Amino acid sequence: QVVFCDRSTPSGEWNFYDQLRDELVARGVPASGVRFIHEAKNDAQKARLFKDCREGKVSVLVGSTEKMGTGMNVQRRLIAVHHADCPWRPADLEQRDGRVLRQGNENPEVEILRYVTEGTFDVYKWQKVEEKAAFIYQLRAGTQQGREIEDFGEAALSFAEVKALASGDSRVIERAQLAMEVEQLGRLSRGRAGHVAGV
């Protein structure tokens, strides 16, 4: 299995990687079977690690999208991909999923699991990735209407959004989202009115 996590790295302090390994070992997975991509410092070490994965010597490989995205050939025995966090770009999710959804995988069925903690920043990130993916799909399909495109980059959070996410109350989150939409529509209306006045 492969676990993706971009928000943490193995270190002397508390980190997701070591915590996950400790939890897996406590549940019976041999410590030698849980490996971190960060152990491989060069191409030769990566090649050996990937070979160990393909040969079944590694049960769980943990790493970031950057280190385990394109070029990682471990799909032969791969049964599941876990998204411990959400990257900012839909393309990164496609890269992650592409590790298991590849030709040469001997498993007839595989799993893709995504984890979200209610009332945290996770909710916002998954929502933004959903919006970006929908927008990209519209562009590719040629269904995007109008000439204006909203920038779905790493937009700054408003204080209201942060408060809403922290509350975990769906009504507060919905209120913050509606307030943002009203503000965007107001800007759009003022922009069009100014354009008409200038004609």
Backbone hydrogen bonds, N-H to C=O, Kabsch-Sander energy under -0.5 kcal/mol:
donor,donor_aa,acceptor,acceptor_aa,energy
2,V,80,A,-2.4
3,V,61,L,-2.8
4,F,82,H,-3.0
5,C,63,G,-2.3
19,Q,15,N,-2.0
20,L,16,F,-2.9
21,R,17,Y,-2.5
22,D,18,D,-2.6
23,E,19,Q,-2.3
24,L,20,L,-2.6
25,V,21,R,-2.8
26,A,22,D,-2.2
27,R,23,E,-0.8
27,R,24,L,-0.6
28,G,25,V,-1.8
29,V,24,L,-2.4
33,G,30,P,-1.8
34,V,31,A,-1.4
35,R,33,G,-0.7
35,R,60,V,-2.7
37,I,62,V,-2.6
39,E,36,F,-1.9
40,A,37,I,-1.5
41,K,39,E,-0.8
46,K,42,N,-2.3
47,A,43,D,-2.6
48,R,44,A,-1.9
49,L,45,Q,-2.4
50,F,46,K,-3.0
51,K,47,A,-2.0
52,D,48,R,-2.3
53,C,49,L,-1.9
54,R,50,F,-2.5
55,E,51,K,-2.0
56,G,53,C,-1.3
57,K,52,D,-2.5
58,V,52,D,-0.9
59,S,33,G,-2.0
60,V,33,G,-2.5
61,L,1,Q,-2.6
62,V,35,R,-2.5
63,G,3,V,-2.4
68,M,64,S,-1.9
69,G,65,T,-0.8
72,M,69,G,-1.2
73,N,71,G,-0.8
74,V,72,M,-0.9
77,R,74,V,-0.6
78,L,75,Q,-0.6
81,V,111,E,-2.2
82,H,2,V,-2.9
83,H,113,L,-3.3
84,A,4,F,-2.1
84,A,82,H,-0.9
85,D,4,F,-0.6
92,D,89,R,-0.8
93,L,89,R,-1.2
94,E,90,P,-2.1
95,Q,91,A,-2.2
96,R,92,D,-2.4
97,D,93,L,-2.9
98,G,94,E,-2.2
99,R,96,R,-1.6
100,V,97,D,-1.4
101,L,97,D,-2.1
102,R,100,V,-1.5
105,N,102,R,-1.5
106,E,76,R,-2.7
111,E,79,I,-2.3
113,L,81,V,-3.0
115,Y,83,H,-2.1
118,E,116,V,-0.6
120,T,117,T,-1.1
123,V,120,T,-1.1
124,Y,120,T,-0.6
125,K,121,F,-2.2
126,W,122,D,-2.7
127,Q,123,V,-2.1
128,K,124,Y,-2.5
129,V,125,K,-2.5
130,E,126,W,-2.2
131,E,127,Q,-2.3
132,K,128,K,-2.6
133,A,129,V,-2.7
134,A,130,E,-2.4
135,F,131,E,-2.3
136,I,132,K,-2.8
137,Y,133,A,-2.5
138,Q,134,A,-2.2
139,L,135,F,-2.2
140,R,136,I,-2.5
141,A,137,Y,-2.6
142,G,138,Q,-1.0
143,T,138,Q,-2.2
144,Q,138,Q,-0.9
152,F,150,E,-0.7
155,A,153,G,-2.8
162,V,158,S,-2.0
163,K,159,F,-2.5
164,A,160,A,-2.5
165,L,161,E,-2.8
166,A,162,V,-2.4
167,S,163,K,-1.6
168,G,164,A,-1.2
170,S,168,G,-0.6
172,V,169,D,-0.5
173,I,169,D,-2.0
174,E,170,S,-2.5
175,R,171,R,-2.2
176,A,172,V,-2.1
177,Q,173,I,-2.2
178,L,174,E,-2.6
179,A,175,R,-2.4
180,M,176,A,-1.9
181,E,177,Q,-2.2
182,V,178,L,-2.6
183,E,179,A,-2.1
184,Q,180,M,-2.5
185,L,181,E,-2.7
186,G,182,V,-2.3
187,R,183,E,-2.2
188,L,184,Q,-2.4
189,S,185,L,-2.7
190,R,186,G,-2.6
191,G,187,R,-2.5
192,R,188,L,-2.2
193,A,189,S,-2.4
194,G,190,R,-2.4
195,H,191,G,-1.8
196,V,192,R,-2.6
197,A,193,A,-2.4
198,G,194,G,-1.5
199,V,195,H,-0.7
199,V,196,V,-0.9
